[in-house]
Amino acid sequence: MIKYKLICKDCENLFDSWFSSSREYEKLKKKKYLNCHMCNSLSVEKTLMSPSILKSKDDYKINVKNEKYKKINKTISKYQKFIKKNLKYVGENFAYEARSIHYKDKKTSKGIYGTASKEDLKELKEEGIETEMIHWVKNTVN
């Protein structure tokens, strides 16, 4: 088995994929079976990769005491507080509410935030509705 890092030339999405061999990758590419899971484009290519090196489980743990980690976590926390204070939470109805605002021209309405599937976000983008994805983190430090 071999793992390649792939890139979509259309939407610049990076993703990994496993193949039984490098020949298998070439065969699938030639038959146009490789596509981007975000935009469904067939313009998928291999990117530069570094060799995989085995690491111990301890190498994967994030050092919570690391100053850089603390700074990033603090910045994300500030963004989340701003969003909660200034936007309306719509939960799972994000896609529906975004369409309502867009098509009913509710320019005076408060901005919204909530959850949506990747498919919903893709459809919203195709309809010309701008959205942003922000990874939500929970504050685990007491």
Secondary structure as a PSIPRED ss2 file (coil, helix, strand):
# PSIPRED VFORMAT (PSIPRED V4.0)

   1 M C   1.000  0.000  0.000
   2 I E   0.000  0.000  1.000
   3 K E   0.000  0.000  1.000
   4 Y E   0.000  0.000  1.000
   5 K E   0.000  0.000  1.000
   6 L E   0.000  0.000  1.000
   7 I E   0.000  0.000  1.000
   8 C E   0.000  0.000  1.000
   9 K C   1.000  0.000  0.000
  10 D C   1.000  0.000  0.000
  11 C C   1.000  0.000  0.000
  12 E C   1.000  0.000  0.000
  13 N C   1.000  0.000  0.000
  14 L E   0.000  0.000  1.000
  15 F E   0.000  0.000  1.000
  16 D E   0.000  0.000  1.000
  17 S E   0.000  0.000  1.000
  18 W E   0.000  0.000  1.000
  19 F E   0.000  0.000  1.000
  20 S C   1.000  0.000  0.000
  21 S C   1.000  0.000  0.000
  22 S H   0.000  1.000  0.000
  23 R H   0.000  1.000  0.000
  24 E H   0.000  1.000  0.000
  25 Y H   0.000  1.000  0.000
  26 E H   0.000  1.000  0.000
  27 K H   0.000  1.000  0.000
  28 L H   0.000  1.000  0.000
  29 K H   0.000  1.000  0.000
  30 K H   0.000  1.000  0.000
  31 K C   1.000  0.000  0.000
  32 K C   1.000  0.000  0.000
  33 Y C   1.000  0.000  0.000
  34 L C   1.000  0.000  0.000
  35 N C   1.000  0.000  0.000
  36 C C   1.000  0.000  0.000
  37 H C   1.000  0.000  0.000
  38 M C   1.000  0.000  0.000
  39 C C   1.000  0.000  0.000
  40 N C   1.000  0.000  0.000
  41 S C   1.000  0.000  0.000
  42 L C   1.000  0.000  0.000
  43 S C   1.000  0.000  0.000
  44 V E   0.000  0.000  1.000
  45 E E   0.000  0.000  1.000
  46 K E   0.000  0.000  1.000
  47 T C   1.000  0.000  0.000
  48 L C   1.000  0.000  0.000
  49 M C   1.000  0.000  0.000
  50 S C   1.000  0.000  0.000
  51 P C   1.000  0.000  0.000
  52 S C   1.000  0.000  0.000
  53 I C   1.000  0.000  0.000
  54 L C   1.000  0.000  0.000
  55 K C   1.000  0.000  0.000
  56 S C   1.000  0.000  0.000
  57 K H   0.000  1.000  0.000
  58 D H   0.000  1.000  0.000
  59 D H   0.000  1.000  0.000
  60 Y H   0.000  1.000  0.000
  61 K C   1.000  0.000  0.000
  62 I C   1.000  0.000  0.000
  63 N C   1.000  0.000  0.000
  64 V C   1.000  0.000  0.000
  65 K C   1.000  0.000  0.000
  66 N C   1.000  0.000  0.000
  67 E H   0.000  1.000  0.000
  68 K H   0.000  1.000  0.000
  69 Y H   0.000  1.000  0.000
  70 K H   0.000  1.000  0.000
  71 K H   0.000  1.000  0.000
  72 I H   0.000  1.000  0.000
  73 N H   0.000  1.000  0.000
  74 K H   0.000  1.000  0.000
  75 T H   0.000  1.000  0.000
  76 I H   0.000  1.000  0.000
  77 S H   0.000  1.000  0.000
  78 K H   0.000  1.000  0.000
  79 Y H   0.000  1.000  0.000
  80 Q H   0.000  1.000  0.000
  81 K H   0.000  1.000  0.000
  82 F H   0.000  1.000  0.000
  83 I H   0.000  1.000  0.000
  84 K H   0.000  1.000  0.000
  85 K H   0.000  1.000  0.000
  86 N H   0.000  1.000  0.000
  87 L C   1.000  0.000  0.000
  88 K E   0.000  0.000  1.000
  89 Y E   0.000  0.000  1.000
  90 V E   0.000  0.000  1.000
  91 G E   0.000  0.000  1.000
  92 E C   1.000  0.000  0.000
  93 N C   1.000  0.000  0.000
  94 F H   0.000  1.000  0.000
  95 A H   0.000  1.000  0.000
  96 Y H   0.000  1.000  0.000
  97 E H   0.000  1.000  0.000
  98 A H   0.000  1.000  0.000
  99 R H   0.000  1.000  0.000
 100 S H   0.000  1.000  0.000
 101 I H   0.000  1.000  0.000
 102 H H   0.000  1.000  0.000
 103 Y H   0.000  1.000  0.000
 104 K C   1.000  0.000  0.000
 105 D C   1.000  0.000  0.000
 106 K C   1.000  0.000  0.000
 107 K C   1.000  0.000  0.000
 108 T C   1.000  0.000  0.000
 109 S C   1.000  0.000  0.000
 110 K C   1.000  0.000  0.000
 111 G C   1.000  0.000  0.000
 112 I E   0.000  0.000  1.000
 113 Y E   0.000  0.000  1.000
 114 G E   0.000  0.000  1.000
 115 T C   1.000  0.000  0.000
 116 A C   1.000  0.000  0.000
 117 S C   1.000  0.000  0.000
 118 K H   0.000  1.000  0.000
 119 E H   0.000  1.000  0.000
 120 D H   0.000  1.000  0.000
 121 L H   0.000  1.000  0.000
 122 K H   0.000  1.000  0.000
 123 E H   0.000  1.000  0.000
 124 L H   0.000  1.000  0.000
 125 K H   0.000  1.000  0.000
 126 E H   0.000  1.000  0.000
 127 E C   1.000  0.000  0.000
 128 G C   1.000  0.000  0.000
 129 I C   1.000  0.000  0.000
 130 E C   1.000  0.000  0.000
 131 T C   1.000  0.000  0.000
 132 E C   1.000  0.000  0.000
 133 M C   1.000  0.000  0.000
 134 I C   1.000  0.000  0.000
 135 H C   1.000  0.000  0.000
 136 W C   1.000  0.000  0.000
 137 V C   1.000  0.000  0.000
 138 K C   1.000  0.000  0.000
 139 N C   1.000  0.000  0.000
 140 T C   1.000  0.000  0.000
 141 V C   1.000  0.000  0.000
 142 N C   1.000  0.000  0.000
